[in-house]
Amino acid sequence: MTQGMAEQYTLWSRGRMIGITDLGFIYRERGFRCGWFHPNDHGERLMPDATGVAPALRADYMIGPDATLRADVLAAAHAEQALELELRGPNGDRIHTEDIGIIDTHYVRSIPQKDIDEELGELTAEQQAEVDEWVAEIKAEHPEWLWERETQEEIELPRYQVQVQLVHHDAIP
């Protein structure tokens, strides 16, 4: 591996590669890793199934108890599970995971900030301090990123993120 280049991991569904990630976000304890996900053509076709749970859950939460919405949540979860997502390392070997989730950043960014604030509520002083600490760590680790942007809309982000929970917490360095 060349100095400064991140390892590339692949994501697979039912024996077919669907895209790549470097799992390059800040390392989190207990085997939780995440990074940008770049689907290939086949993977792009699977993204509605891979990312459908969050919108279904949010609709269910926003509207409240409703049999049709609950069925939508169950159908979305079933479609996601049917993908049988699997993570493989740079050498092609399977890396055992407890969970793999893909997030559509276009969907997340479409949620009005006021809705997010209402759903999350106020942070405690301790929670705010933890968030401030994370932000400071990210800024220190990535001084090359432009931190003083006027609005979030000016930053063009990849469309998808992948989050994995590893079975063996040290399976990825």
C-alpha positions as CSV (number, residue, x, y, z in Angstrom):
1,M,0.0,0.0,0.0
2,T,1.3,3.4,-0.9
3,Q,1.9,5.9,1.9
4,G,-1.3,7.9,2.6
5,M,-3.5,5.7,0.6
6,A,-6.3,3.9,2.5
7,E,-7.1,0.2,2.2
8,Q,-10.0,-0.6,-0.1
9,Y,-12.7,-3.0,1.2
10,T,-15.4,-4.4,-1.0
11,L,-19.1,-5.0,-0.2
12,W,-20.8,-8.0,-1.7
13,S,-24.4,-9.1,-2.0
14,R,-25.2,-12.7,-2.7
15,G,-21.9,-13.5,-4.2
16,R,-21.6,-10.3,-6.4
17,M,-19.5,-7.3,-5.6
18,I,-21.6,-4.2,-5.3
19,G,-19.0,-1.5,-4.4
20,I,-16.0,-0.3,-2.5
21,T,-15.2,1.7,0.7
22,D,-12.1,2.6,2.6
23,L,-13.9,2.6,5.9
24,G,-12.0,5.8,6.3
25,F,-14.0,7.6,8.9
26,I,-12.6,8.0,12.4
27,Y,-12.0,4.7,14.2
28,R,-14.7,4.0,16.8
29,E,-14.3,1.5,19.6
30,R,-15.9,-1.9,19.9
31,G,-15.6,-2.7,16.2
32,F,-17.7,0.0,14.7
33,R,-16.3,1.2,11.4
34,C,-17.7,3.4,8.7
35,G,-16.8,5.4,5.6
36,W,-18.1,6.5,2.2
37,F,-19.5,3.8,0.0
38,H,-19.1,3.9,-3.8
39,P,-21.5,1.4,-5.4
40,N,-20.7,-0.1,-8.9
41,D,-23.5,-0.3,-11.5
42,H,-25.0,-3.5,-10.0
43,G,-24.7,-2.0,-6.5
44,E,-26.5,1.2,-7.6
45,R,-29.5,-0.9,-8.6
46,L,-29.6,-2.4,-5.1
47,M,-29.4,0.9,-3.2
48,P,-33.2,1.3,-2.8
49,D,-33.3,-2.0,-0.9
50,A,-30.1,-1.3,1.0
51,T,-31.3,2.1,2.2
52,G,-35.0,1.8,2.5
53,V,-35.3,1.0,6.3
54,A,-34.5,4.5,7.5
55,P,-37.2,6.3,5.5
56,A,-39.8,3.7,6.4
57,L,-38.9,4.0,10.1
58,R,-39.1,7.7,10.0
59,A,-42.5,7.7,8.3
60,D,-43.7,5.3,10.9
61,Y,-42.3,7.5,13.7
62,M,-43.7,10.7,12.3
63,I,-47.2,9.5,11.6
64,G,-47.6,7.1,14.6
65,P,-49.1,3.7,14.9
66,D,-50.4,2.6,11.5
67,A,-50.7,-1.0,10.2
68,T,-49.7,0.0,6.6
69,L,-46.6,1.9,7.7
70,R,-45.6,-0.9,10.0
71,A,-45.9,-3.3,7.1
72,D,-43.7,-0.9,5.0
73,V,-41.0,-1.0,7.8
74,L,-41.1,-4.8,7.9
75,A,-40.9,-5.1,4.1
76,A,-38.0,-2.7,3.9
77,A,-36.1,-4.6,6.7
78,H,-36.8,-7.9,4.8
79,A,-35.5,-6.4,1.5
80,E,-32.4,-5.2,3.2
81,Q,-31.7,-8.6,4.9
82,A,-32.3,-10.4,1.6
83,L,-29.3,-8.6,0.2
84,E,-27.1,-10.7,2.5
85,L,-24.4,-8.0,2.6
86,E,-20.9,-9.1,3.2
87,L,-17.6,-7.2,3.7
88,R,-14.4,-8.4,2.2
89,G,-10.9,-7.1,2.9
90,P,-8.3,-5.9,0.4
91,N,-7.1,-9.5,-0.1
92,G,-10.7,-10.7,-0.9
93,D,-11.2,-12.6,2.4
94,R,-14.5,-12.2,4.1
95,I,-14.5,-10.0,7.3
96,H,-17.2,-11.2,9.7
97,T,-19.7,-8.6,10.7
98,E,-22.6,-8.4,13.1
99,D,-24.3,-5.8,11.0
100,I,-23.8,-3.7,7.8
101,G,-25.9,-0.7,7.0
102,I,-25.9,1.7,4.1
103,I,-27.1,5.3,4.5
104,D,-28.3,7.5,1.7
105,T,-26.9,11.0,2.4
106,H,-29.4,12.5,-0.1
107,Y,-32.2,11.2,2.1
108,V,-30.6,12.4,5.4
109,R,-29.9,15.8,4.0
110,S,-33.6,16.1,2.8
111,I,-34.8,16.0,6.4
112,P,-35.6,19.6,7.6
113,Q,-33.3,20.7,10.4
114,K,-36.3,21.6,12.6
115,D,-37.6,17.9,12.3
116,I,-34.2,16.6,13.4
117,D,-34.1,19.0,16.3
118,E,-37.6,18.0,17.4
119,E,-36.8,14.3,17.1
120,L,-33.5,14.5,18.9
121,G,-34.4,17.0,21.5
122,E,-31.9,19.1,23.4
123,L,-28.4,17.8,24.1
124,T,-27.3,17.6,27.7
125,A,-24.2,19.6,28.6
126,E,-22.3,16.3,28.7
127,Q,-23.5,15.2,25.3
128,Q,-22.7,18.7,23.8
129,A,-19.2,18.4,25.2
130,E,-18.7,15.0,23.7
131,V,-19.9,16.3,20.3
132,D,-17.5,19.3,20.6
133,E,-14.7,16.9,21.4
134,W,-15.4,14.7,18.3
135,V,-15.5,17.8,16.1
136,A,-12.2,19.0,17.4
137,E,-10.7,15.5,16.8
138,I,-12.0,15.4,13.2
139,K,-10.6,18.9,12.5
140,A,-7.2,18.0,14.0
141,E,-7.1,14.8,11.9
142,H,-8.2,16.5,8.7
143,P,-6.8,20.0,8.5
144,E,-7.0,19.7,4.7
145,W,-10.8,19.8,4.8
146,L,-12.4,23.2,4.4
147,W,-14.1,23.9,7.7
148,E,-15.3,27.4,7.2
149,R,-18.0,26.8,4.5
150,E,-21.0,29.0,4.6
151,T,-23.6,26.3,4.2
152,Q,-23.7,22.5,4.2
153,E,-25.2,22.6,0.7
154,E,-21.9,23.9,-0.7
155,I,-20.1,20.6,0.2
156,E,-20.6,17.9,-2.3
157,L,-20.6,14.6,-0.5
158,P,-20.7,11.1,-1.9
159,R,-24.2,9.8,-1.8
160,Y,-23.7,6.7,0.4
161,Q,-22.1,5.9,3.7
162,V,-21.5,2.3,5.0
163,Q,-21.4,1.4,8.6
164,V,-20.2,-2.0,9.8
165,Q,-20.2,-3.6,13.2
166,L,-17.3,-6.2,13.3
167,V,-17.6,-9.5,15.0
168,H,-13.9,-9.4,15.8
169,H,-13.1,-5.9,16.8
170,D,-9.5,-6.1,15.6
171,A,-10.4,-7.6,12.2
172,I,-9.6,-4.2,10.5
173,P,-6.5,-2.3,11.6
